[in-house]
Amino acid sequence: MSSTQIVVGDYEISVVDDHIGYRRNPADVFVDVSTEEWDPHRDYALAPEGYWEAQWRGHLIRRVDGTGENILVDTGAGPGPYEHGPPEGDLLKNLETFGVSAANIDNVVTTHCHWDHIGWNVRSDEDGARPTFPNAKYHIARNDWNFYSNPANQNDEFDALVAPLENTGQLNLVVGNHQMMDGVSLLPTNGHTPGHQCVLIQSGGQTAVLTGDLFHNVAQIREQHWCPVFDWRQDLSTAARRWLLWRAMSEGWIVVSGHLPTGTSIGQVIDEDGKPTWKPI
């Protein structure tokens, strides 16, 4: 397996990149973190020029033996066009490199309803909005659905890329822990959004977790109280992050991150001199 693919018991997890994110000043994202607090982490958590750049992606989960259903976790930022890099997102193209078309996806899991995780959910043309994955059940946390469906929290991306699923018969609103299939379940980790959820895979004596936006930058592995401005409730997101990363470290879980750079986005949290540390696989 490569640094973009891992086998966990009966399941194979593959990185499906969509597009590179914007170059951001970390002070604009982690507004409560001082320049001095970044200093111990700059060499591994930021680009040499000092900016932070996230990768937008999804993940494909399927059985190693080729049987069973295909799961796509998050659908990236969507087709674009984008001005800051290649004009179009590549999620569908990269999905096909695994021999999987949009029609072959049986389940789409949305870790949360932010635009860079729902971008390919729905395509729109002169005939209206239609699901990009026509044969899939879309699994979205009811807490996220209720929050973003409320007119007080109006969100253009949700309205365009999630709300249309209500009328297609493909929507499954998840409450709490939800087992999708043998060894694959959804784990509520609220805080980044009201219904943020991770994907837990337990098979063959191994455990892996797909973390969505539980953390964005590798510095948060050590500085687990750091929160980006994107977090809905920083107290809840911090508690969820600390709880899950502690379990991952103490139980030897494989961690599949949502935004770390491709090639280092799959790893483990290890104890290094008494500090939690990211170790890419």
RAGI-V915561 format. One record per residue. D_LAST is the distance of its C-alpha to the last C-alpha in whole Angstrom. Layout:
# RAGI-V915561
d_last = <D_LAST & D_LAST>
This chain:
# RAGI-V915561
d_last = <10 & 8 & 6 & 9 & 10 & 9 & 12 & 13 & 16 & 19 & 17 & 14 & 13 & 13 & 13 & 17 & 17 & 21 & 22 & 21 & 23 & 25 & 25 & 26 & 28 & 26 & 29 & 30 & 27 & 27 & 30 & 31 & 28 & 30 & 30 & 30 & 27 & 25 & 25 & 23 & 20 & 21 & 19 & 16 & 17 & 20 & 21 & 23 & 26 & 25 & 24 & 22 & 20 & 19 & 17 & 19 & 18 & 18 & 16 & 18 & 18 & 20 & 20 & 19 & 23 & 24 & 26 & 26 & 26 & 23 & 22 & 21 & 20 & 22 & 23 & 22 & 25 & 28 & 29 & 31 & 32 & 31 & 32 & 29 & 27 & 28 & 30 & 29 & 26 & 24 & 23 & 25 & 25 & 21 & 22 & 24 & 22 & 20 & 24 & 24 & 27 & 28 & 31 & 28 & 27 & 28 & 26 & 25 & 24 & 25 & 23 & 25 & 28 & 27 & 28 & 25 & 24 & 27 & 28 & 28 & 29 & 33 & 35 & 38 & 41 & 45 & 45 & 43 & 39 & 38 & 34 & 32 & 30 & 34 & 33 & 30 & 31 & 30 & 28 & 29 & 30 & 33 & 33 & 32 & 34 & 37 & 36 & 36 & 39 & 41 & 43 & 43 & 39 & 40 & 37 & 37 & 34 & 34 & 38 & 37 & 33 & 33 & 37 & 38 & 36 & 39 & 41 & 39 & 39 & 35 & 34 & 33 & 33 & 31 & 32 & 30 & 28 & 28 & 27 & 26 & 26 & 25 & 22 & 21 & 23 & 23 & 23 & 25 & 24 & 27 & 27 & 26 & 28 & 31 & 29 & 25 & 23 & 20 & 19 & 18 & 17 & 18 & 18 & 18 & 18 & 15 & 14 & 12 & 14 & 14 & 16 & 18 & 19 & 19 & 18 & 18 & 17 & 14 & 17 & 18 & 15 & 18 & 21 & 21 & 25 & 24 & 25 & 25 & 29 & 28 & 27 & 31 & 31 & 29 & 30 & 29 & 25 & 25 & 26 & 23 & 20 & 21 & 22 & 19 & 16 & 18 & 18 & 14 & 14 & 17 & 16 & 13 & 12 & 9 & 9 & 10 & 12 & 15 & 15 & 13 & 13 & 11 & 9 & 7 & 8 & 6 & 5 & 7 & 11 & 12 & 15 & 16 & 20 & 20 & 18 & 16 & 13 & 10 & 6 & 4 & 0>
